[in-house]
Amino acid sequence: MSEKSPYDEFLTREEVSVLTGYKSKGKQINQLKKQGIPFRLNGRNEPIVLRQSLLGIKKQNSGNSPVKPRWQSPVFSST
């Protein structure tokens, strides 16, 4: 079996370049800010982006919490 690398959680330099459309670190940072994509800077001032932040993956809910019903105007209520 192959082990999952801890680095798989982060986009590669190439992926950040494709995502932002820029190879320059400064331009990548500006574009990530414009797009509202969370990132951190590493020791080389390179933007580090978590895959999870792009995929919209949220912590898995255990399923025990009830689903909140959607609000509906009493005017349209059938009761």
JORA-V66463 format. One record per residue. N is the residue number from 1. RES is the residue in three letters. SS is DSSP state (a for helix, b for strand, c for the rest). PHI is phi in degrees with one decimal (none if undefined). D_LAST is the distance of its C-alpha to the last C-alpha in Angstrom with 1 decimal. Layout:
N,RES,SS,PHI,D_LAST / N,RES,SS,PHI,D_LAST
//
This chain:
1,MET,c,none,57.8 / 2,SER,c,-93.0,57.5 / 3,GLU,c,-86.8,56.3 / 4,LYS,c,-80.3,53.8 / 5,SER,c,-76.8,55.5 / 6,PRO,a,-65.9,54.0 / 7,TYR,a,-79.4,54.7 / 8,ASP,a,-66.1,52.2 / 9,GLU,a,-74.5,49.5 / 10,PHE,b,-112.1,51.0 / 11,LEU,c,-69.4,51.6 / 12,THR,c,-76.3,55.2 / 13,ARG,a,-57.9,57.2 / 14,GLU,a,-64.2,57.1 / 15,GLU,a,-66.1,53.3 / 16,VAL,a,-64.9,52.9 / 17,SER,a,-63.2,55.4 / 18,VAL,a,-67.7,53.4 / 19,LEU,a,-60.4,50.1 / 20,THR,a,-90.5,51.5 / 21,GLY,c,86.5,54.0 / 22,TYR,c,-131.2,56.8 / 23,LYS,c,-99.9,59.6 / 24,SER,c,-72.5,60.5 / 25,LYS,a,-58.7,58.9 / 26,GLY,a,-62.3,58.4 / 27,LYS,a,-70.2,56.6 / 28,GLN,a,-61.2,54.5 / 29,ILE,a,-60.8,53.4 / 30,ASN,a,-60.5,52.6 / 31,GLN,a,-68.2,50.6 / 32,LEU,a,-61.7,48.6 / 33,LYS,a,-63.5,47.8 / 34,LYS,a,-60.9,46.7 / 35,GLN,a,-82.4,44.4 / 36,GLY,c,71.3,42.9 / 37,ILE,c,-92.3,44.2 / 38,PRO,c,-67.1,45.1 / 39,PHE,c,-155.2,48.8 / 40,ARG,b,-127.7,51.6 / 41,LEU,b,-100.1,55.3 / 42,ASN,c,-87.2,57.9 / 43,GLY,c,-63.4,61.4 / 44,ARG,c,-97.9,62.5 / 45,ASN,c,58.8,59.8 / 46,GLU,c,-97.0,58.1 / 47,PRO,b,-71.6,54.3 / 48,ILE,b,-112.5,52.8 / 49,VAL,c,-117.9,49.3 / 50,LEU,b,-77.3,47.2 / 51,ARG,a,-57.2,45.9 / 52,GLN,a,-55.8,42.6 / 53,SER,a,-67.0,42.0 / 54,LEU,a,-87.8,42.2 / 55,LEU,a,-83.3,40.2 / 56,GLY,c,69.9,37.3 / 57,ILE,c,-77.0,37.6 / 58,LYS,c,-105.3,35.8 / 59,LYS,c,-56.8,36.6 / 60,GLN,c,-65.0,35.1 / 61,ASN,c,-82.9,32.2 / 62,SER,c,-70.7,32.7 / 63,GLY,c,88.2,29.2 / 64,ASN,c,-85.3,28.4 / 65,SER,c,-83.5,26.2 / 66,PRO,c,-70.3,22.5 / 67,VAL,c,-80.4,20.9 / 68,LYS,c,-75.1,19.0 / 69,PRO,c,-67.6,15.6 / 70,ARG,c,-73.1,15.7 / 71,TRP,c,-66.8,14.2 / 72,GLN,c,-137.1,11.6 / 73,SER,c,-60.2,11.3 / 74,PRO,a,-62.6,8.4 / 75,VAL,a,-62.5,9.6 / 76,PHE,a,-94.6,8.9 / 77,SER,c,-70.6,5.5 / 78,SER,c,-87.6,3.8 / 79,THR,c,-82.1,0.0
//
